[in-house]
Amino acid sequence: MFWELILQNRRKSLWLFAIMAVVLVVLGFVIGSVFDAERGGIAGIILAMGIWVFLTLLTLSNGDEILLKVSGAHEITKDVHPRLFNVVEEMKIAAGLPAMPKVYIIDEPAPNAFAIGLKPEKSAVAVTAGLLERLDRDELQGVVAHEMSHVMNRDSQLMTVAGIMLGSIVLVSQVFLRSLWFWPSGSRRYRRSGGGSPQLQLIMIAVAVVLAILAPIFARLLYLAISRKREYLADASAVQLTRYPSGLASALEKISSVDIQLEAANQVTAPMYIVNPLVKKGSKLSDLSSTHPPITRRIKILRSMTSGADIGSYQKAFSRVHRKSTPLIPTSGLRKSKHIDIREATPEDKNAKDDKKTQRDVMDLMRAVNDYAFMVCVCGLKMKLPPELSEDETVSCPRCGRGNKIPVAELETIGAVVGVSVGPRATAQGDTESGSRSRELEYVRKGRGWETFACACGRLLQLSPAFSGQELRCKSCGKRVRIKY
Amino acid sequence: MFGWILLGLAAAVVFYFVGIYNQLVRLRNRVKNMWSQIDVQLKRRHDLVPNLVETAKGYMKHERETFEEITKARSRAMGAGSVGDKSKAEGNLTGALGRFMLVVENYPDLKANQNFLALQEELTSTENKIAFSRQGYNDSVLFFNNKIQMFPSNVIANSFNFTEEEFFEIEEAGERKVPKVSFSESTES
């Protein structure tokens, strides 16, 4: 049944390509004719095609790397995050991809993910650190399955082709509209352009301007309409791959409940993500201009799938939620789809909290390996300081905006501690025992304001201005720290 | 003229049958390829089991039968030859591992062990991979067997010794239901 989707996609690709190509050619012709009524049209078409070819070549040669770099993604190996790697491999098998996708982590707290790949043989999945922190195994599987479906159904391909076309159209019309500002006061030009009366020339200009304004809008709407439908289809395929609709549903719930902006996302990369990263909470975007279908509706569809996990069941749930029977999936594909039962949830550890902590530890370790240092702001945000930062700079907290001085001595201690914990992990009990026996820790307060310092275990402790006790207990290792004034 | 047409027809028929033969070969290779993917995962699981037992032994002193059951199931699974035997033996191993994980619930210290957690993740992932690749394998076997039984490809299949392949079925009943009893509370809301 996936073949139907792929075939349909390919047909769609061609249609889209044709329509957008026509728009581009007409645009080129009209704009060219404005400058020279006889030969300008052809020149305009050649110029527009030239821009398109250039953008295509640029994308084909290293578009993937550019996108990943813009998004701030780092490639990882299996030992950095075994679970993520395993889940990607599982979905690669389920989707029948010919090669293992590269796995990337984006160093951002906002939970989101995307996949790219012009060919299924050469694809990549990127998830943010925030996503890894929050999702459990089934949810992560749902998200990765959604992304793998994009690769499997050739969505990435289609969207790339469409994106290039859209880009060319926007570029051509922008160049034209800008050039109008420098339009020399008319009459000389009319005479030079051999045939055609001045009236005709004026009409041509008017047509060109209208077209230059409308074409990008039209192309964008076309692009977005396709993008939205792809998201539903990818959800449907993801459910079929994982056989577990609740996983993706609760992942989407968690993602939508977090109110952090993804900083690396922009207009170009936004359609790639599983959830539109540019939508601000509370802002009502009109349906036509958004890259993704409303997330609440996606969740509703997934949550109402109770009888089966195949693509037919998704179609049923889709029609139920939309209250009309718009065919999302071609009927020929539906007929072939066989019923698939929903599987049980993967038994998750009861100490799931600890599990998330380990995930966060892994992320921190990854940064520690890259010579990052950690510092907790007064507002509670743990800041990661890159090694390039000079010692007496102040860092402003990205959440509350306070300026924080970097305490050099403390950072060194943390670095040492992290170096220890990279090695084999000591068991939790061993740690506390040796802690209570070892010499007492001491911290001398510098003033009466907010102060942050590191415990020997690496946990950063804070003293408020109101604190006046003699002793502080570290929350993670249980050691006591004497406070001196 | 008539001779040429006859020759053309004969050539078309030959090409047609060559095409069918090639398709059969392609399908058989796909089945083999799919099977090797499952086999990799099965071997991976066999490798994981001793590590798992070794890690757990220190914590679970009074569960000798559980360990014995797993070890036996593993060696039986490793010795199994044909696909049919394998699916039975691997089903047993899956069941034994499921029961083992049930017992583990009683040992919180073991569950906090980092090494054990890593092994558990590997085991879960391997079982998922087996399940997912099993799907693809069975689909390709179904397609291949259909081709062998149906006319006209069955003529070619019979004369060139293409034999039907076996499905790989793990009895899911025991495997899936056992964990449900103990983990039901941890499913998300």
Interface residues (C-beta under 8 A of the other chain):
Chain A: P82 R83 N86 V87 E89 E90 M91 I93 A94 G96 D136 R137 D138 E139 Q141 L241 S246 S250 R343 E344 A345 T346 P347 E348 D349 K350 N351 A352 D354 D355 T358 R425 T427 A428
Chain B: Q37 M101 K111 A112 N113 Q114 L117 A118 E121 E122 T124 S125 N128 K129 F132 S133 Q135 G136 R176 P179 K180 S182 F183 S186 T187 E188
